Amino acid sequence: MIEQVRATFLPFSQPVLGDEEIEELVACVRSGWITTGPRTAQFEALFRERLGVAHAIAVTSASAGWHIAAHALGIGPGDEVIVPAITWASSANMVELLGARAVFADVLPETLQVNPEDVARRITSRTRAVIPVHFAGAPCDLTALRQLVEGTGVTLVEDAAHALGTWYQDREIGSDGHMAIFSFHPIKNITTGEGGMVVLNDDTLAERLRLLRFHGVTKDAWSRYNRKGAPEYEIIEPGYKYNMPDMQAALGLRQLPKLDGFNSRRAQLAARYTALLEALPEIAPLAPVPYAHHHAWHLYIVRIEQGALRIGRNEVLDELARANIGAGLHFPPLHTQPYYRNKYHLRPEDCPCAADAGSRILSLPLYPSMTDADQDDVITALERVVQRYRA
Ligand SMILES: *Cc1c(COP(=O)(O)O)cnc(C)c1O
């Protein structure tokens, strides 16, 4: 066992919330309007302006956004949706909840972005959508994926939970394409506590998403109680209850203008990690994606080189925790999770790169308020682990 390298625990992630956010939240509460209303509308407008898209639809989480998107696309029994094997559970879970089948595509070994060739192999006549993830804040290969689905009727719904401020070539993620979904969970690059945003240009689909977000009702509470005209409404179809409240949007309104500043500090820290890790060949960062991009550095993921240590990844995480360093795991492969493994008789080798990475990756602490000294502590702890357990 190694010793602690610092007196206080360094969390893996921490939201950066300032007086601006607190004051906006207090103003929201004082205004007497705390559910979906003017602040949510303003937050949506900020997103539309930033990305230059026709529609930004604020929801209670990215998972909720994908749920209404998948519902609106008519995904149901008999349909298949392709999801990378390394991502958060929500993409696949929503597909299953709608009675469709989640099909896992392998990732590329060096970058852990979804492998377009493996996606191509898994497309069938039942495929309705592909949900690529811009993994860790780097963009996936959108050109290859767009070519795959062009003219096929398969929708590309980008999971942009890691990609607030990511650019692919000369376009910011979410500014073009079919649809992209952002998350504002506290770990993400900006936060509203919990929350998500669906961005798209298709007017008809956007209208449907707004209905599904709030009970299939034509007027939300704000327009029923706070504007001129009768509070009458119509139910067009059964919908969900996924509208973002103004208390959440209040934080988002003050977080979004800080995004680029947050991301440049993340990028500084990431560059520093990469430089410091050069002296530690047992611990390798992911490779950069091989096309023009701007990285949002949502996560800094490293991989333990094959056979480099006498202990496994989970023991490394335990050792770091003992050293008072928080670290994360993004993500255990979905195709090895009991529900999916059992239901579809999946073996690790069905997505071999994901299975291999799944046993060797860990995410180092990374957030804008982290100091260089905090980062030095992470490196010191890793050095001690390597010295103690080098194979
Ligand atoms: C966080 C995350 C989500 C889900 O976001 P929520 O807002 O928590 O629903 C989806 N996909 C990925 C890749 C994520 O990291």
PDBQT file of the ligand as one rigid body, heavy atoms in Angstrom, charges set to zero:
ROOT
HETATM    1  C1  LIG A 401     -23.579  11.970 -18.277  1.00  0.00    +0.000 C 
HETATM    2  C2  LIG A 401     -23.803  11.235 -19.529  1.00  0.00    +0.000 A 
HETATM    3  C3  LIG A 401     -25.094  11.017 -20.038  1.00  0.00    +0.000 A 
HETATM    4  C4  LIG A 401     -26.341  11.283 -19.265  1.00  0.00    +0.000 C 
HETATM    5  O1  LIG A 401     -26.515  12.567 -18.822  1.00  0.00    +0.000 OA
HETATM    6  P1  LIG A 401     -27.647  12.847 -17.724  1.00  0.00    +0.000 P 
HETATM    7  O2  LIG A 401     -27.855  14.314 -17.826  1.00  0.00    +0.000 OA
HETATM    8  O3  LIG A 401     -27.066  12.424 -16.419  1.00  0.00    +0.000 OA
HETATM    9  O4  LIG A 401     -28.846  12.077 -18.076  1.00  0.00    +0.000 OA
HETATM   10  C5  LIG A 401     -25.226  10.412 -21.265  1.00  0.00    +0.000 A 
HETATM   11  N1  LIG A 401     -24.155  10.025 -21.971  1.00  0.00    +0.000 NA
HETATM   12  C6  LIG A 401     -22.906  10.193 -21.517  1.00  0.00    +0.000 A 
HETATM   13  C7  LIG A 401     -21.765   9.735 -22.366  1.00  0.00    +0.000 C 
HETATM   14  C8  LIG A 401     -22.695  10.778 -20.270  1.00  0.00    +0.000 A 
HETATM   15  O5  LIG A 401     -21.445  10.886 -19.793  1.00  0.00    +0.000 OA
ENDROOT
TORSDOF 0
